[in-house]
């Protein structure tokens, strides 16, 4: 197969960024998370034509070990990619192939978004993620799985954006710190929000619990970038913006449950959850009991 891959690279024109059968099990394309796209895909044996990636791509093997052949700008690599192994691909031309069915989580990250994050950290947008092939990174694997689980639990955008943005920012900061040609420098100091900033943000959250809140809009209220806002918010109240929003939604759900006027499925939607099981899951995580048990104990 490696020889065929090389011939494909030498003879084919660059085409689509996804030249595969595209047997996606899951994709965030319809939800449109800002800056990134996640796909869970199962691909049969494949010998691709030459294709061009516009974004950085993280490919995490979540299936059986597989022999992967890859050619990037004429340079060939071949290795066995084990479960959890990560590969980082730069925007460039590629030809890839594998002899058996493979299963991957892929995370595409827009270079412009990474440049903005690099500018926040280093004061300038200069960066370049270095390519890696078949390496292990536990944090990136955890983030990929967390985003996959969140996407599975939210077949719609409702309730998904704030969590996805939080995970996306953790991921990009990690990449810029550990995989960039100019590693980002993170300050150890975590200043708190002013009383006015905190009041404005918490009041806005309280008034918009039913909305699909975003980290970007919360940061804008405090007149900060998303990275600064997340750190300062957590330093102020001891939890992340995402966890705080979930806690406030659960408190609102408790009040509505105790009133006894609405079914739990409707309360879930009113409180900003995408469906009843989404409410049940977070309710039990925070209170230790399900809404049904909570009502019996009330």
FILUM-60281 format. One record per residue: y negated, x, z of N, C-alpha, C in turn. Coordinates in steps of 0.02 Angstrom, whole numbers, plus 32768, in hexadecimal, padded with zeros to 4 digits. Last residue first. Example, Ala and Ser with C-alpha at 12.3 -4.5 7.8 and 13.67 -1.06 7.14 Angstrom:
807082828162803582AC81657FFE8285818A;811C8294818680E18267818680A582948186;
END
This chain:
7CC87873899E7C81786289AC7C7B782A89DF;7D4A7881897B7D3578A289B87CEE788E89CE;7D51783E89047D7B7827893B7D637843897D;7CFA788D88B77CE8784788C67D11782B8900;7D45790388AF7D03790488CE7CED78BD88E2;7DB078DB88627DBC78EB88A97D7A78EB88CF;7D6B78C987E97D91789288077D9C789D8851;7D36794987CC7D09791087DB7D2D78D687FD;7D9D79C188277D8B799C87EB7D59796587FD;7D687A4D888D7D8D7A0F88837D7779F08841;7D187ABC88967D5D7AC388AD7D877A8488A4;7C997AC288637CA37A9C88A17CE97AA488BF;7CA47B1987F37C6C7B1F88217C7A7AFD8864;7D1A7AF887AF7D0A7B3F87BC7CD57B4687F2;7D0F7A6E87A47D427A8A87D07D347AD387E0;7CA57A6887487C9F7A4687897CD17A6487BB;7CD87AA686D77CA37AC786FD7C9A7AA88742;7D3D7A4786B57D4D7A8E86BE7D187AB086E8;7CF879CD86A87D2D79D586DB7D3A7A1E86EA;7CA379E786397C8879DA867C7CBC79E786B2;7D0979F485D97CDA7A2B85E47CB97A248628;7D42797785DC7D6A79AF85F47D3F79ED8600;7CD8792A85A47CEC792185EA7D14795C8604;7C66799185417C97795B85497CAF795B8592;7BF979E6854A7C0C79CE85087C407995850B;7B7679C885C17BB879E285B07BCF79C2856F;7AFE798F85E97AFC79C885BB7B3F79E885AC;7AFF791D86347AF2795C86577AF6799A862A;7B2478BC85D97AE178B985F77ACE78FB8617;7BAA78E085C47B7978E6858E7B3278E785A9;7BE278C286437BE9790586257BB4791085F0;7BC9783B86507BA5786A867C7BA878B0865F;7C27780A85F77BE0780285E77BB678328612;7C9E782A86397C93784285F57C49783E85E1;7C9477E486B27C8E782D86B27C817849866D;7C2D775086A87C6D777386A27C6277BF869E;7BB1771D87227BC3773586E07C08775586DF;7B9376FC87A47B8076CC876F7B9B76DF872A;7B9E774B88177BD6772088037BC776EF87CB;7B5677A6885E7B367766884F7B6977338837;7BA87815885C7BA077F1889B7B7F77AD8891;7B95784087D87BD7782987EE7BD177FF882D;7B10786A87DD7B22783187B37B66781587C6;7B1A78D888357AEE789F88457B027861881D;7B72792B87EF7B84791288317B5B78D38842;7B25794B877E7B62792387767B78790587B9;7AC4799C87B97AB0795D879B7AEC792E8793;7B177A0787DC7AF379E388107ADC799E87F7;7B3F7A2F875C7B717A15878B7B4F79EE87C3;7AC67A5D872A7AE87A2587097B1C7A058737;7AB07AC9877F7A827A9087817AA07A52875F;7B1A7B1D87587B167B04879D7AE97AC787A2;7AF67B3786D37B357B1486E17B337AF68728;7A7F7B7F86EA7A7D7B4086C47ABC7B1686D2;7AB47BEF872D7A847BC3874E7A817B7F872C;7B017C2A86CB7B227C0F87067AF47BDF872B;7A987C4F86707ACF7C23865B7AF07C028698;7A487CA986BA7A2D7C6886A27A647C378690;7AAB7CEA87457A927CEC87017A737CA986ED;7A717D0087F07AA27CEA87BE7A827CEA8779;7A0B7D2188487A4F7D3888557A847D218825;79867D0A883579AD7CD6885879F77CE78860;794C7D83880579247D53882C794F7D238854;79A77DC787BA798C7DE987F579677DB98822;79B87D68875579EF7D75878379D77D9987C2;79397D748719794F7D34873479877D3F8767;793B7DF986EF790B7DE58722791D7DA28741;79A27DF8868E79A67E2586C879787E0D8700;79717D97863479B37D8F865379B87DBA8692;78F37DCE860C78F77D8E862F79397D878654;79167E4385C878EF7E47860578F67E07862E;795E7E06855C797E7E38858879597E3D85CB;79017DB2851E793D7D95853C795E7DC5856D;78557DD5854D788D7DD6851E78CC7DC18543;77E27D5B859478097D998596783A7D99855D;77A37CE585BE77807D168595779F7D5C859A;77E67C7F85F677D17CB4862477AB7CEC8600;78007C3A858277D97C1985B777BD7C4D85E8;78537C93853F78107C87852577E37C668559;78CA7C86858678A57CC5858A785D7CBC8572;78EE7C06855C78E17C1385A378B87C5385AC;79027C1B84D378CC7BEE84E978BC7BF88533;796D7C7884D5792E7C8984B478F57C5C84CD;79D67C36850E79B87C6E853379747C7F8516;79D07B8384FD79DD7BC784E279BA7BFB850E;7A217AE6851C79EF7B19852C7A037B5D850F;7A3A7A5D84DF7A5F7A9B84D57A2F7AD584DE;7A0C79E3855F7A027A0785207A2F7A45851C;7A1679AD85DA7A3F798E85A67A3C79B48565;79B979F286267A0079FF86327A2C79E285FB;792D79F9862A795079FB85EA799B7A0985F1;78F27A0186A478DC79CB8678790379C78637;792C7A7386D979387A3386FA792679F886CD;78F57AD48684793D7AC88684794C7A8386A1;786E7ACC86AB78817ABC866678CC7AAD8661;78777AF6872F785F7AB2872078737A9D86DA;78A07B79871B78CE7B4A873D78B87B028732;782E7BAD86D778717BAE86B8789E7B7A86D8;77C57B9A873377C17B7F86EF78067B7986CF;77F57BE487A077EA7B9C87A677E77B7A8762;77F77C66876C78357C478783782D7BFB8787;776D7C7A8753779F7C7E871D77DE7C598730;77397C6E87D677247C4087A077567C3F8768;77747CD7881877817C93882F776F7C6087FA;77B57D4E879F77827D3687CC77937CEE87E2;785A7D9487A078277D69878177F27D5987B5;78777E3E87D678807DF687DA784A7DD287B3;78BD7ED0878A78857EAB87A778957E6187A8;792C7F408797792E7EFA878478F77ED487A9;794E7FE1875D79227FB7878379257F6F876A;7993802C870679B880158740798E7FE5876C;7986801786567965802386967990800786CF;79E8806385DA79DA8028860379BA803B8645;79DB80A1853C79D380B3858279BF807485A9;7A4C80AE84B27A17808B84D67A1680A1851F;7A6F813984497A83810C847F7A4780EF84A4;7A70814983AD7A3B815583DE7A4681268419;7AE5812183757AD38167836A7A99817B8398;7B4580B583E27B0C80C283B67B00810D83AF;7BA28092843F7BBA809D83FA7B8280AD83C9;7B6B807A84BC7BA780A284B87BBD80B38470;7AF4802D84B67AFB806284E87B33809284D8;7B0A7FD284527AD38001844A7AD6803A847D;7B787F8C84887B7F7FB1844A7B487FE58443;7B3A7F5384F97B737F8085017B7C7FAB84C3;7ADD7F0084BA7AC67F3684E67AFD7F6A84F1;7B347EA984797B097ED584517AED7F0E847B;7B767E6984E77B9B7E8E84B47B6E7EBF8490;7B0D7E2A852A7B367E5C854D7B5B7E88851A;7AE57DD584C27AB87E0884DA7ADD7E3E8501;7B567D8284B27B3E7DAA847A7B117DE38492;7B5A7D41852D7B907D6F851B7B7B7D9E84E2;7AE27CF7851E7AEC7D2485577B217D588547;7AFB7CAB84AC7AC47CDB84AB7ACB7D0E84E4;7B677C5D84DB7B717C8B84A27B3A7CC084A0;7B267C1385407B5D7C4185517B677C74851A;7AC87BCD84F37AB27BF885297AE87C2A853C;7B1B7B8284967AEC7BB684807AD87BE684B7;7B6E7B1C84C27B8C7B5C84B07B587B9484A8;7B447A9C84D87B557AC485127B6C7B0A8501;7B727A6784397B5A7A52847B7B727A8084B2;7BA57A8683BE7B757AB583DB7B637AA58423;7C577A5F83C47C127A5583AD7BE57A8683D0;7CC87A8784017CCC7A8183B97C887A71839A;7CDB7ADC84807CA07AB884687CA47AAF841D;7D4B7B23849B7D3A7AED84C97CFF7AC284B2;7D4A7B8484387D817B5384397D707B178465;7CDA7BCC84627CD87BA984227D0F7B74841E;7D0A7C0184D97CD17BD484DB7CCD7BAC849A;7D717C5284A87D807C1A84D57D487BE884D6;7D247CAE845D7D587C86843D7D687C488467;7CD77CE884C27CB67CC2848C7CE87C958468;7D3F7D26850A7D147CF4852A7CF17CC984F6;7D737D7F84AB7D9D7D4984C47D737D1284E5;7D027DD4849E7D1E7DB184657D497D76847A;7CF67E0385227CC07DDB85057CDA7DB484C9;7D6E7E4C852E7D617E13855A7D2B7DE6853D;7D5A7EAE84CA7D937E8084C57D867E4284F0;7CED7EEF85017CE57ECC84C17D1E7E9B84B6;7D2A7F2485767CF27EF5857B7CEA7ECD853A;7D8C7F7C85467DA07F42856D7D687F0E856F;7DAF7FC884BA7D737FBA84E17D7F7F788506;7E03804084587E08800C848C7DC6800684B1;7E12805283A47E00806A83E67E0580318418;7E1B804E83117E54804B833F7E44806D8381;7D8E809E82E37DCB808282C77E01808782FB;7CDE809482D27D1980A482FA7D55808082DC;7C3A80C982A07C7A80A882917CB180C082C0;7BAA80B383067BD980E082E77C1B80BC82DA;7B17805E82E57B57805B83077B88808782E1;7A7A809C82F17AB1809782C17AF2809582E9;79C9808583007A0D8087831C7A3E808982E2;792380618322795180908302799480908326;78B98014834F78F57FF28336792980208317;7876804483EF7877804A83A778B9802F838D;78878034847678438034845C783E803D8412;7905802784A878ED806B849A78A6806E8480;79187F9C84C179317FCF84F0790F801384E7;78DB7F58845978CE7F43849E78E07F7B84CE;79157F9783EC78CD7FA083F878BB7F8C843F;79967F6983F4798A7FB183FD79407FBE840C;79817EE283D6799A7EF58418798D7F3F8427;79577EEF835179297ED28383793F7EE483CA;79CD7F23831A798F7F4B8319795C7F31834B;7A247EB9832A7A307EF7834F79F27F238351;79E87E6282CD79EB7E4F831379F67E8D833E;79FC7EA8825679B77E9A826D79B67E8782B7;7A897EAA82497A647EE882577A1D7EDC8271;7AEB7E2D82967AB87E3C82657A927E7C8278;7B967E3882AD7B557E3C82CE7B217E53829C;7C307DE682B57BFD7E0382897BB97DFF82AC;7CC87DF882F77C847DE7830C7C547E0C82DD;7D6C7DBC82EB7D377DE482CD7CF47DCA82E6;7E0C7DC783277DCA7DAB83357D987DD88314;7EA27DBD82C37E677DE082DB7E327DB082F5;7F427DDC82907F187DAB82B37EDF7DD082D5;7FA77DEF81FC7F7F7E0A82337F557DD28251;803F7E0381A4800D7DD681BF7FE97DF681FA;804D7EA4815080697E698172802F7E3F818D;800A7F0C811580487EF680F680657EB78115;7F5C7F1680EC7F917F17811E7FCF7EF680FF;7EBC7F5A80BE7EFC7F3C80B07F2C7F4380EA;7E187F6B80727E467F6C80AB7E887F4D8096;7D857FB980407DC47F9B80287DF47FA18062;7CD27FAC80497D147FB780657D4A7F9D8036;7C287FDC80617C5D7FC680347CA27FDA8050;7BC57FA280EF7BD97FD380BD7C0D7FB4808F;7B997F9B81937B8A7F7D81527B967FB0811B;7C297FDF81EF7BE27FDD81DE7BD77FB3819F;7CA07FA882637C917FB6821D7C467FAE8211;7D0B7FD082E17CC57FC182D37CB67FD7828C;7D9D7F90832D7D807FB882F77D397FA082EC;7E077F8E83BB7DC77F7C839D7DB77FAC8364;7E9D7F4B83FC7E797F8183DC7E3C7F6783B7;7EE77EE2842F7EA87EF184507E817F29842E;7F7C7F2483EB7F5C7EEB840B7F217F048435;7F5C7FAD83767F817F8983A97F5A7F4D83C3;7F697FE782DA7F387FC783057F5F7F9B8336;7F94807C82927FAF804082B17F7D802682E3;7F3580B282027F4C80B982477F6B8078825D;7ED58108818E7F0E80DD81987F2980E981DE;7E4A812081207E68812581637EA380F58166;7DE7817180A47E21814880B67E37815680FD;7D4C816680597D718188808E7DA8815A80A7;7D04811980007D31814B7FE57D5A81718019;7CC180BC80527C9C80EC80297CC781288013;7D5080A580A67D09809980AC7CE380D08087;7DE9805A80AF7DC2808C808B7D798077808E;7E78804181137E32803281067E11806B80E1;7F087FF4814E7EEE802781207EA78012810E;7F657FD881DE7F2A7FC681B87F148002818E;7FF27F9782237FDB7FD281FE7FA17FBD81D1;7FEB7F4482BF7FEC7F4182767FD37F838259;80287EE9834D80117F27832E801A7F2682E3;7FFB7E37834F802C7E6E8353800E7EAE8337;7F567E0983827F9A7DF9836F7FC87E348378;7ED57E29838C7EEF7DFC83C07F357DE583AF;7E6B7EAA836B7EAF7E92835D7EC77E688398;7DC87E95833B7DF37E9E83767E387E818366;7D417ED682EB7D827EB682DE7DB17EC88318;7C9A7EC382CF7CCA7ED883017D0A7EB282F3;7C277EF182547C617EC782647C8C7EE88299;7B7F7EE182217BB17F0782477BEA7ED88258;7B677E94817D7B5D7E9A81C67B8C7ECE81E3;7B907E9980FC7B487E9881087B387EA58152;7C127EEB80AA7BFC7ECB80E87BB07ED180EE;7C5F7ED480107C267EF180337C167EC98071;7CFC7F067FC67CCD7ED57FDE7C967EF88006;7D7D7F1B7F507D447F397F727D157F027F88;7E0C7EB27F797DDF7ED47F4A7DA77EF67F72;7E957ECF7FED7E557EB17FDA7E367ED57F9E;7F2B7E9B80087F0E7ED67FE97ECB7EBF7FCC;7F8A7E55808D7F507E5380627F407E998047;7FEA7DE080E77FE87E2280C77FB37E218090;7F797D6381307FB97D7C81177FB27DC280FB;7F197D5081C37F1A7D62817D7F607D7A8169;7EC37CEF822E7F067D0782227F0C7D1381D7;7E2F7CFB82917E507CF382517E977D108251;7DA47CC682DA7DE97CD582EB7E117CC782AC;7CFD7D0082D67D347CDE82B47D767CF482D3;7C527CF682FD7C967D0683137CC87CDF82EA;7BB57D3D82DE7BE77D0A82C97C2C7D2282DE;7B0C7D5183187B527D6483137B7B7D2A82F6;7A877D2183137A947D6983127ADC7D7D8308;7AA37C8683617A727CB683467A897CFE834B;7B2A7C2483297B107C4C83607ADF7C808344;7B587BB182D77B207BDD82C77B027BFE8304;7BB77B5082CC7B8C7B4E83077B4F7B7B82FD;7BF77B7682577BD57B3582597BA67B2F8295;7C2B7BF582797BFA7BEF82427BD57BAC8244;7C8A7C1A82D27C4A7C0182EE7C177BF382B8;7D337BEB82B97CF87C0E82A27CBA7BEF82C1;7DE47BF782B57DA97BE482DA7D6E7C0B82BE;7E437C1D825E7E587BEF82927E1B7BD182B5;7E337C3C81B47E117C3C81F57E307C088223;7E6A7C8381407E8E7C5381687E727C5381AE;7E377CD180D17E0C7CAC81007E317C738124;7E6A7D2880737E7D7CE1806E7E577CB3809E;7DD87D9380597E1B7D8580717E2C7D3A8068;7D5A7DCA80487D857DC2800D7DCD7DAF801E;7CCA7DBC80807D097DA3809B7D397D968061;7C5E7DE7803B7C6A7E09807B7CAB7DF1809B;7C817DF87F887C717DD37FC57C7F7DFB8004;7C7F7E977F3B7C777E4F7F367C647E317F78;7C757F287ED77C6B7F097F197C5F7EBF7F10;7CF77F3F7E5F7CB27F387E717CAC7F197EB7;7D827FB37E577D647F717E5D7D1A7F757E6E;7DB880357E517DB1800F7E137D8B7FCD7E1A;7DC180727ECC7DA680997E957D96806E7E58;7DFB80107F1C7DB880297F2D7D98804A7EF0;7E7880027EE17E4A7FC97EE37E037FE07EF0;7EAD80807EFB7E9F806C7EB57E6F80327EB3;7EB980777F867E8C80A97F697E7B80987F21;7F1980127F8F7ED780087FAC7EA580387F8D;7F8680527F557F6980197F337F22800A7F4E;7F9E80B47FB67F8B80C97F737F6B80907F4C;7FC2806380237F86808D80287F6E80A37FE3;803D802980008000800080007FC1802B8000;
END
